[in-house]
Amino acid sequence: TVRANLFLWHWRARIVVSDIDGTITRSDVFGQLLPTLGRDWSHAGVAALFSNIAKHGYHMLYLTSRPVGWANRTRSYITNLQQDDVMLPRGPMLMSPHRLLAALQSEVIARRPDIFKTQCLDDIRQ
C-alpha cells in the first residue's frame, strides 16, 4: 500500500517556506532526536505563529534536510505538534533524497544543509 498527500494550490497561491530543524524545533540535532523519545523540543508559540500565517491566506511548505527514510517520523511530528490546542497548518514536506549518514554529514558535520535546500527551492521556482 502506498499513501500520499497531494496539495493542489492555485498557481498564484502565496507560499511560506519553513525549515523544520532549528526553526520549528529549537535546534538541529536535538530537534531530530528528542521528539522520537517523546520530548517536546519545539519553539514556544511556533504553532500559533504558523497558524496565524495560514489564516492570512498563506500556504505552508516544510523543507528539511532530514533523510527521506525519516519521512513518516517527520510528517508525524509536523502533523501532531500541538501547543495550547493549536496545531501546525498542513502542508507538503520536501526532504533530502539522501540516506541517513549522507544527510547527517550535510546537516551536522559539514553544517551545509543550505546546499540541498537552495537547490530544492531553485527547482521549485523553475
C-alpha positions, 0 to 999 in steps of 0.5 A, spaced: 500 500 500 502 506 498 499 513 501 500 520 499 498 527 500 497 531 494 496 539 495 493 542 489 494 550 490 492 555 485 498 557 481 498 564 484 497 561 491 502 565 496 507 560 499 511 560 506 517 556 506 519 553 513 525 549 515 523 544 520 530 543 524 532 549 528 526 553 526 520 549 528 524 545 533 529 549 537 535 546 534 538 541 529 540 535 532 536 535 538 530 537 534 531 530 530 532 526 536 528 528 542 521 528 539 522 520 537 523 519 545 517 523 546 520 530 548 517 536 546 523 540 543 519 545 539 519 553 539 514 556 544 508 559 540 511 556 533 504 553 532 500 559 533 505 563 529 504 558 523 497 558 524 496 565 524 500 565 517 495 560 514 489 564 516 492 570 512 491 566 506 498 563 506 500 556 504 505 552 508 511 548 505 516 544 510 523 543 507 528 539 511 534 536 510 532 530 514 533 523 510 527 521 506 527 514 510 525 519 516 519 521 512 513 518 516 517 520 523 517 527 520 510 528 517 508 525 524 511 530 528 509 536 523 502 533 523 501 532 531 505 538 534 500 541 538 501 547 543 495 550 547 490 546 542 493 549 536 496 545 531 501 546 525 497 548 518 498 542 513 502 542 508 507 538 503 514 536 506 520 536 501 526 532 504 533 530 502 533 524 497 539 522 501 540 516 506 541 517 513 549 518 514 549 522 507 544 527 510 547 527 517 554 529 514 550 535 510 546 537 516 551 536 522 558 535 520 559 539 514 553 544 517 551 545 509 544 543 509 543 550 505 546 546 499 540 541 498 535 546 500 537 552 495 537 547 490 530 544 492 527 551 492 531 553 485 527 547 482 521 549 485 521 556 482 523 553 475 
